[in-house]
Amino acid sequence: MIKRTLLAIFLALLVLAVACGDSGQPPTRRAAPGPSPSPSPTLGPAPPPVELARPATVAQPSGQPVPTTSIRPFSGPGKRPDGWFKGPFRVALSVSPFDQLSVNAGTFSDGKRTARNVVELEQMFIAHGGNEIFSRATTERNHSIGIDQSLSATLARARMARSMQMPFNPEFQLNGLYGDLTCQPAANFTSYPSISNPGPWHTLTINQMVGVMREYGAFVAREIRATGVEVNMWDVGNEVDFGVAGVAPRPYTGTCEEYTYQPPDNVDPAIKEESVDSLILKGEAYQIQWLTQHVWPHEARLLSAFADGVRSVFPEARFSTHIAISGSATFAIAFWDAMRGNGYVVDEMGFSYYPTASSANSLERFQNTVTALRRAHGKKIFIAEYSFAAAEMGPEAGFFSEWDQPQPGYPISEKGQADFLRDLTAWGVRNGISGIRPWAPEFYDGLWGPMSLFRKNAAGNAEARPAIDAMLEGLQTKQ
């Protein structure tokens, strides 16, 4: 799945390259730049200092789950444990779907504490400012294959967040398998007997899909409510630029081998006539025209139906959805115009943003997108996936070995990684960014290693890089 995530980001960059008339080829490797200069003036002035809370220490036996009795009872909204970062900015530094893989690989150290299990790792993130816990769920009810992203796993994570008195941020993908820009598999509700399912998902009309999706939203909301956790934001979908829940064009060639594409002909038979490949090659203007006509109206109804179901249980629920194409204001505004025009209104609009993935994904282009989208829709922007390479990706990254392109003033180094995140936070908090989620910050061993917030030491264990504190430093930077 990590390879699929990386490919999705590359495709987002390729979309930009085609839109801008570039070749679309990955950039050539550059010589390592010199030391990082002072923060780039393009990021603008930093915010005033933000009040920080000192981290609390909750001792747990190594390798054991959090005993609920060891932490004082949940105290309700606005009353947090001492380790919780006090501020509106979402320092979304949290364990990810890859947490167990990483914990199995070795221990984690930040120089002051050592984490040997997922709970201790989350406590470490809290000590460095993390103020919410994340989980991602497909429509799979119980784990079957691959990384566990089932509803059961999300409920377990919700219970962990509840026991740690932390806000919870679940993401519901609305598909039976992992989906992103490369493909959006169909939803699968066969393991939910209480949900009225008229037939195989791909055979349904959009009205039938909407009814089922609303029931699913209510079902998962009731399950989340039963854990006692407080949800600060409900994320719906993952990189849904080209569709969601099987209402999407054919997958990008060579991806999604784990499922067979089944066109949603009873929604719109024209959808199967395009693929992610063909849309990219035809350019942004065609993408917007075709998606506006054939996909986005249905997508908005599905996203809205899930949100309606959640609101039947949590009337005050807040929602966010993110897309992968973060460098085109034109595309982002068109997408959100279509969502709003067809009934889906969110509290925060999200992007994936990986600045070192390509020179096409420049900071200036991202800032322009944020500024234009804020002007058009007036919403806060959440960076739902983010990372900056701290070292060369290396040949083991295969096709993605070039994803270590420096930004001006920010070299591919641990200092560059920390400086960029600090300065992005300082700029963002003054320009409508609600928060940043470093993607898979603990996935230090393997393909994602240079992108993580930990380096692998000689013993095979993880040592924190300076960027683990970069968001807090950005929030505390004085003008």
C-alpha positions, 0 to 999 in steps of 0.5 A, spaced: 500 500 500 505 504 501 507 503 493 500 505 491 500 511 496 507 514 492 504 512 485 498 516 487 502 522 489 507 521 482 500 521 478 498 528 482 505 531 480 504 528 473 497 531 472 500 538 474 506 537 469 501 535 463 497 541 465 503 546 465 506 543 458 512 540 462 514 533 460 511 529 466 518 525 467 521 525 474 526 530 474 533 528 474 537 527 481 541 534 483 547 535 486 546 535 494 546 543 496 550 546 501 547 548 508 540 551 509 540 558 509 535 562 514 528 561 513 525 562 506 522 569 506 516 566 501 513 563 507 512 570 510 511 572 517 511 567 523 505 567 528 505 569 535 507 564 540 502 559 542 501 556 549 504 549 550 502 544 555 508 540 558 507 533 556 504 528 561 508 521 563 503 515 563 507 509 565 505 503 561 508 496 562 512 494 555 508 491 550 502 491 554 495 495 551 493 501 555 489 499 562 484 504 562 484 504 569 491 507 569 488 514 566 483 518 569 476 518 566 474 522 560 473 529 562 469 531 556 470 536 551 475 542 552 478 538 558 485 535 556 490 531 559 497 535 561 500 532 555 495 535 550 497 541 546 493 547 547 492 550 541 487 550 535 492 548 530 492 540 529 498 538 530 496 531 527 502 527 529 500 520 530 501 513 529 499 511 522 496 504 519 504 502 518 505 503 526 505 495 528 510 494 522 514 499 525 514 497 532 515 490 530 522 492 526 525 495 533 524 500 538 523 508 538 527 513 542 527 521 542 533 521 546 529 522 553 524 516 552 523 509 549 517 506 545 516 499 545 509 498 543 504 502 539 501 506 545 508 508 548 509 511 541 503 515 541 505 517 548 512 519 544 508 523 539 503 527 544 510 529 548 512 532 541 505 536 540 501 531 537 494 533 539 489 527 535 490 520 534 488 518 527 485 511 524 484 509 516 478 504 515 475 501 508 469 498 508 472 491 510 469 490 517 474 485 520 481 484 517 482 479 512 489 481 508 494 486 508 495 492 513 489 492 517 484 498 515 478 494 517 472 497 521 474 493 527 482 496 527 479 503 527 474 501 533 480 499 537 484 505 535 478 509 538 478 505 544 486 507 545 484 514 543 479 514 549 483 511 554 489 516 553 483 522 553 485 524 546 481 527 540 480 522 535 480 523 527 478 517 523 478 517 515 473 512 512 475 511 505 468 508 502 471 502 499 472 495 500 480 496 499 485 501 499 483 507 494 487 513 492 488 517 485 490 511 482 484 507 483 477 508 487 475 500 488 467 499 490 464 499 496 463 492 499 457 492 505 456 484 505 459 483 512 454 488 514 447 484 515 443 490 518 445 495 512 439 494 506 444 492 500 440 491 494 445 488 490 452 488 488 455 495 489 457 496 481 450 494 479 446 499 483 443 506 481 446 512 484 440 513 488 440 506 491 448 507 493 446 514 496 441 510 501 446 504 502 452 509 504 447 513 509 446 507 512 453 505 513 455 512 515 450 511 521 452 504 523 460 506 523 458 513 527 454 508 532 460 504 533 464 510 534 460 513 539 460 506 543 467 507 544 466 513 548 471 517 544 471 524 542 471 525 534 474 532 532 474 531 525 471 525 520 475 525 514 471 522 508 475 519 502 482 519 500 485 522 494 478 523 491 480 527 485 477 522 480 472 519 484 470 515 490 467 508 492 467 505 485 464 511 482 470 512 478 474 511 471 478 505 470 484 504 474 491 507 472 495 501 468 499 497 473 495 498 479 489 495 483 491 488 481 488 486 487 481 487 485 477 487 478 474 494 475 467 493 475 464 499 471 458 503 475 454 503 469 447 504 472 450 511 475 453 513 468 455 508 463 460 513 460 464 513 466 468 506 464 470 510 457 476 513 461 481 511 465 486 515 470 491 514 464 487 517 459 485 523 463 492 525 465 494 525 458 488 529 456 490 535 461 486 539 466 481 542 462 478 536 459 479 533 466 475 538 469 469 538 464 469 530 464 469 529 471 464 535 472 459 532 467 460 524 469 463 523 476 463 529 481 456 530 482 455 523 484 461 523 488 458 529 492 452 525 493 455 519 496 460 523 500 454 527 503 450 521 504 455 518 509 456 525 512 448 525 513 448 518 516 454 520 521 450 526 523 444 522 525 448 520 530 453 526 531 449 532 529 455 537 530 460 532 527 465 536 523 467 533 516 474 534 511 475 530 505 482 531 501 485 531 494 492 529 491 492 535 486 495 540 491 498 544 486 493 547 481 488 552 484 484 551 478 483 544 479 481 545 486 476 550 486 473 546 480 473 540 485 470 544 491 465 548 486 462 541 484 462 538 491 458 544 494 454 545 488 451 538 489 450 538 496 457 536 499 459 541 504 465 540 509 468 544 514 475 543 512 478 542 505 484 537 505 490 536 500 496 531 500 502 535 499 509 532 498 514 538 497 520 533 495 516 529 490 518 533 484 520 540 482 513 541 479 510 540 487 513 547 488 512 551 495 509 557 491 504 553 487 502 550 493 501 556 497 497 559 491 493 553 491 491 554 498 490 562 497 486 561 491 481 556 494 481 560 501 478 566 497 473 562 493 470 558 499 473 561 505 474 554 508 480 552 513 485 547 509 488 541 512 494 538 510 492 531 510 498 527 508 505 531 508 512 529 508 519 531 506 525 527 505 531 527 510 536 523 506 536 520 499 531 515 497 536 510 494 535 505 489 531 501 494 525 506 493 525 503 485 521 508 481 520 513 487 528 514 488 528 521 485 523 523 490 528 527 494 528 533 490 530 539 494 526 546 495 530 552 494 533 554 501 531 547 504 536 541 502 535 534 502 537 533 509 535 532 516 535 540 517 532 541 511 526 536 513 525 540 520 526 547 517 521 546 511 516 543 516 517 549 521 516 554 516 510 551 513 507 551 520 509 558 521 506 560 514 500 556 514 497 558 521 497 565 519 494 563 512 488 558 513 492 552 514 488 548 520 493 543 521 498 538 518 499 530 518 506 528 517 504 521 513 507 515 516 512 518 521 514 512 524 515 508 518 522 508 518 525 501 516 524 500 508 521 504 502 519 510 506 525 511 511 528 518 508 521 521 509 519 518 516 521 522 522 526 517 525 532 514 522 534 507 523 541 506 527 546 501 527 542 496 531 536 497 527 532 501 532 529 508 530 532 515 533 527 521 532 530 526 527 529 534 529 523 534 525 519 531 530 519 538 534 518 542 527 511 544 528 511 546 535 517 550 533 513 553 528 507 555 532 512 558 537 516 562 532 516 569 534 515 575 529 
